[in-house]
Amino acid sequence: MAAKRTRLTAIERREQLISIGCKVFASNGYDATTVEEIAQKAGVTKPVVYEHFGGKEGLYAVVVDREVQHLVTTISNSLTSSEHPRRIVENTALALLDYIEDHTDGFRVLVRDAPRGQSEGYYSSVIGDVASKVEHLLADRFKAANLDAKSAPLYAQMLVGLIAQVGQWWLEERSLDKATVAAHVVNLTWLGLRNLRPKPELLRDKDK
């Protein structure tokens, strides 16, 4: 006698569809994903997906919103105003790599193609938010070091942008473990931060 199939509650079904949708969007990209495929993998009919999310667009929006919250929370929780600049670099790098390791499919969704008509990718938007948080931390440290705090936003963009790019590389290239990657990021960025000049100059300007 066949085992009786357990019926999912509405909340359980919604969570199942979000989980499956995330995997399919990560694998196929938005345009190549269909409601039919998601329904088939979930063992339901297409109307069930429409009932919960109104269609592919609605499910995609929920998946993205959830992953954005995961990423922002992960990185924000790693940063505190009392941190030394080196710790800021280290914590930001490790937090992003932690997220990629724990939410690989979600990260793929954020960095993959977005629906047509969207001018800016979700990942770029998140990284911009993270840079704003780092900016305020760096500004305090710049003041303490008698550096121009007005330049903190630029350094925050450079720092977070570098870490964000490394994260995308590490998504596919796992020959180095997470701690090693973070250590190399710190090695490069901390040496730069530690030796900042109050008034940086280009070599070409010195030759004039």
N, C-alpha and C positions, 0 to 999 in steps of 0.2 A: 504493500500500500504506500502510495507517494506521500511524502511529508507535507503537512499543511503549510501553505505559504503565508508568512506573516505579513499582515497589512500594515503599511506605514501610516503614521499620523500625518496630518497636513504639514506640521512643522518638520517632521523627519523627512517627508518627501521633498520639501523645499530645500533642506540642507543637502539632501542627496543630489538634487538637480544642480545646485550651486557647485558642489564638489566635482561632479561629472562635467559640468559646463566649463569649469576652470581648466580641467585636463584637456578637453577637446579644443578650447580656444588657444591654449598654450601650444598644442600640437599642430593645429591647422591654420591658425590665424583667424581673424574675425570673418573676413569675406568667404573663406572656404568652409566655414562651420555652418551646419544646417540644424534646424530644430529637429528634423527627422533623425539625424545621427544621435543627437543628445537623448531624444526620447528612446531610441532603440537601445542605447547603452544603459539607460535607466530602467528598461523593461516596462515602459509605459507608452501610451499613445501620445501623438502630438498635441491634442487638445489639453492634456494635463500640463504640459509645459506652458501653453498659452494661458491656461487658467491661473498659474502661479506668477508668471512674469510678463504676460502680454505679447511675448514673442522673443526672438533672439536678442533684439536690442535691449529689452528690459533685463534679461538674464545677464548679458554682458555688463550692463551698468552696475548691477548688484555685485558681480564678481570683481570688477575694477574697484568699486567703492570699498569693498571688504579688504582687498589687497593693499590699497592705498593706506587705509587705517592701520593695517598690520605693520607696514613699512615705517610710516611716520611714528607710530607708537614705539616700535623697536628702537629706532634711532634716537627719538626724543628722550626716552627713558635712560639712555646711555650717557646723556650729557647733563652736567650740572655746572652752575656758575662758579663753583670753587675749583674747577679742574685746571691743572697746569696745561699750557698749550700742547705739550706732547701727549698728554692724556686725552685731550680733545681729539687729536688726530687718531690716536689708537682706538678710542672708543667708537668714533664714527666709522672707521674702517671695519672693525670687528662687528659692529651692529649690522652694517649692510651685508657683510659676508654671512652672518648668522641668519639673516632673513633669507638670503639666496639659498642657503643650505636647507632651511626648514620649510621654505615656501617656493621651491624651484618653479613649479608650474605657475604660481601667481606672479613671480618675477618675470617669467617669459611673457605672460599676458601684458604686463605693464610696458615691456620694452618692445613688443611686437607691433605690427601695424594696427593703428586705430581705425575706427569706422571712417568712411569717406566724409569729408566736410569738417573734420576736426583738425584745426590748424596746429595744435600743440599736443605732443604725446603726454600721456599720464605720467610717465617716469620723469620727464623733464620738469613737469609741474611739481612733483614731489621733491625732487632734488632742489628746486628753487626754494621750497619751504624749509628744507633742512639747512640750506645755506643761510637763510635769514636767521635761524636759531643760532648757528655757529657764529654768524656775524656779531651778534651781541656779546657772546662770550669772548671773542677775539678783541672787540673794542675795549673791553675792560682791561685785558692783558696788555694791549698796545699802550693805553694810558699809563699803566704801571711801569712800562719799559721806556717811557718818554718817546714813543713812536706816534705818528699821526693817526689818531683813531678814525679819522675820516676815510682812511684807506682800508679799514677793516672789511667793508662789503666786498671790495675787489679781491682781497686775500681769501675771504670766505668762499667766494665763487670759484677761485682757482683750486682751493683745497678740496672742497666737496666735489667739484667737477672731476678732479683727478681720481678721487676715490670712486665716484660713480662709474667712470670709464673702466677702471680696474675691475669693478664688480661685474660689468657686462662681459669683460674678457674672461673672468673666472667662471662665469656661468657655463661656458663651453670648455674651457681649458682647466682641468682639475689635476694637472700634474703636480702642482704645489698644494700643500694643505693650507687650510684657512689661516692658522697662526703664522705660517711662514709668509703668506701673501701680506697679511697685516703688518708684519715686522718690516718687510721691504717698503711698504707704503710709508711707514713711520720713518724709516731710514732716510728716504728721499725728502719727505716734506719737513721733518723736524730739523734736519740740517739746514734747510732753507730758512725756516722760521727763526731758528736760534741765532742765525747770523744776519738778520735783517738790518739794513742800513736806514737811518732816518730819512735820508734823501737819496734814493737809488738813481743811478745814472747809467746811460748806455755807453758802451765803449766808443762808439762813433762820435758821441758828443765830446768825449775827452780828447779825441784826436783833432778837434777843430781849433 
